[in-house]
Amino acid sequence: MTPISTRLVRLLNMVPYFQANPRITKAEAAKDLGVTPKQLEQDLNQLWMCGLPGYYPGDLIDFSFSGDTIEVTFSAGMDRPLKLTSPEATGLLVALRALADIPGVVDPQAARSAIAKIAAAAGAAGSAGQGGTVGAVDEPAPVENRATAAVRTAVHEKRALTIDYYAASRDTLTTRTVDPIRVLLIGGQSYLEAWSREADGVRLFRFDRIVDATVLDEPAAPPEPALQAPPDTSLFDGDPSLPSATLRLAPSVTWMFEYYPMRELQELPDGSCEVEMTYASEEWMTRLVLGFGSAVQVLAPESLAQRVRGAAIGALDAYQAADLA
């Protein structure tokens, strides 16, 4: 689970901000940065643990506090542009390319522009003898559909949103008004976490099930407790102390994702998918799998697969015996 937020961008900008505004008060800084005083304190505590290799007190970012004012006493180089080595540039390019292909996380055009600039700069540095080159690749940005672009805009601008959402569990398309909170990346899928006005609670909406979206001309207004609470992804978290099974789900039962704690392993060409799911006992899991018939197949462990096969054969024998009676 990988939450996508603006905190990293804010942290990177905080040192230059405080250098440009020496001895600014905490209240003024929090207002300018668009955070609460409590969040500002958390950000400052985080920055205190960041700095140069060695990570001794003299290597870490430091601040001076006088009364309620803040002043940077050591920036650790965060007040000037960083020079990436070729390995660092390669890692950054890999991350950017991955983000550009995930719906709703970043603007694909902006990501591709950054990729081209970093690759070109790293290639130039490598040719100057700084070790290795990273060639610039002229690759087109993925096409972002209208719904994804609208959701990303609403999250960035903190505006309310209406979405047409396909609920696989009920095979229905509903229109909902939501107040976006953040975008989450869970198990390779991107989700919009938002306050649903219809449900009066926080819900997760998979990007690939948002059929259409419209940004409203009103600010997003999720309740403060929903904003401050960490993302609730308990549905996706399996208990490591429990056994797990590898299942193959037919397209007709992929709605199981919304009801059971499972992790997608791969999607197959025919629309089916392989997943990993934890369970408390083989007896319970056997009953669950049998209830879906041929739509769910147990791939592992073999002990569970044999138990399901045995139970299915027993049920067929019982039906045949009843027909002969």
Salt bridges, closest charged atoms under 4 A:
GLU41 OE2 - LYS26 NZ 2.93
ASP43 OD1 - ARG7 NE 2.73
ASP43 OD2 - ARG10 NE 2.73
GLU71 OE1 - ARG23 NH1 3.02
ASP79 OD1 - ARG80 NH1 3.70
ASP101 OD1 - ARG112 NH2 3.13
GLU139 OE2 - ARG97 NE 2.88
GLU139 OE1 - ARG112 NH1 3.25
GLU144 OE1 - ARG152 NH2 2.76
GLU157 OE1 - ARG159 NH1 2.71
ASP179 OD1 - ARG197 NH2 2.85
GLU193 OE1 - ARG182 NH1 2.37
ASP208 OD2 - ARG206 NH2 2.67
ASP212 OD1 - ARG146 NH1 2.41
GLU218 OE1 - ARG197 NH2 3.04
GLU258 OE2 - ARG209 NH1 2.67
GLU274 OE2 - ARG248 NH2 2.98
GLU276 OE1 - ARG263 NH2 2.77
GLU282 OE1 - ARG307 NH1 3.91
GLU283 OE2 - ARG287 NH1 3.47
GLU302 OE2 - ARG309 NH2 2.65
